Amino acid sequence: MPQPLFIVAPPRSFTSVVGGMLGQHPQAYGLPEVNLSAGDHLGDNFDLDGRVAPNSGLLRLLAQLQGGAQTDATVIEARHWVSRRLHWPTSKAFDHLQGLIGPKVMVEKSPRTTMKIDSLRRTAQLFPKARFLHLTRHPRTTGKSMIDLVGSAEFAAPEKVWLTSQSNIVELSQELPFQQYMRIKGETLLSRPQFYLGQICEWLGLDKSAEAIEAMLHPENSPYAMIGPATAPFGNDPNFLQSPKLDFDRLARIKEPSLYDPLEWGQGETFSAPVIKLARQFGYG
């Protein structure tokens, strides 16, 4: 079986659209957010209290692959299936998903994984030969996107979320063989997707023909690029789910803002020195 690709980035960092694109490669299969690396067993990762959002991706994936469609009925069956296997090691859960997908590269993106270095290391230990695509986004636009989506109550200091996640990813990258890690600015990738998707395919050893690139330019063709049934509606960025088709003109106009202006969500504060240092390391000015 091929080794999986893990897209690692903080929340609100283009992971849904980039994962959707790479997942449409003919030799790949893009997963919604399955959030399987938080613990050693399936039960450590599954929200037994019944909250919809954290489980939506895994339930939609199982409904699609095991039930043949994403409906309330197949999602409920998927939830029953998981509840009977909470004792499974996380490795067995991933192996089961790969078996359902078949001989395609599993493309996984779960931003929650990046918030704890132990979760990232667990992923690398489960898949010692996996590839990790580190996707960056400017801390200002990342923070604004966090606030716009859920409000300031959950992300009172989104720059701290950005710094924690990015620092954890950098720490992991230093423990990986160089050929298993690639970092790219999301703004750069999305401004010239045909060119950079070809580079990523070359790194992964995948077909980089015009036909393969064209397929990746249509993330809207993913079965997870739409709002799901009421029992599992999410599993990706809600904005992406509502409008997954690429707007190439808009993407080409993406601009990188200043690192030094006052923060829109603060009381006149600016980014801390550690945020600025890491953002400059990533190529933001």
Secondary structure, DSSP 8 states (H G I E B T S, - for coil): ----EEEE--TTSSHHHHHHHHHTSTTEEE-------SSSBHHHHS-TT--SGGGHHHHHHHHHHHHSS--HHHHHHHHHHHHTTTTSBHHHHHHHHHHHH-SSEEEE--GGGGG-HHHHHHHHHH-TT-EEEEEE--HHHHHHHHHHHH-TTT-SSHHHHHHHHHHHHHHHHTTS-GGGEEEEEHHHHHHSHHHHHHHHHHHHT---SHHHHHHHT-GGGSTTSS---TTS--SS-HHHHH--S--HHHHHT-----SSS--TTTTS----HHHHHHHHHTT--
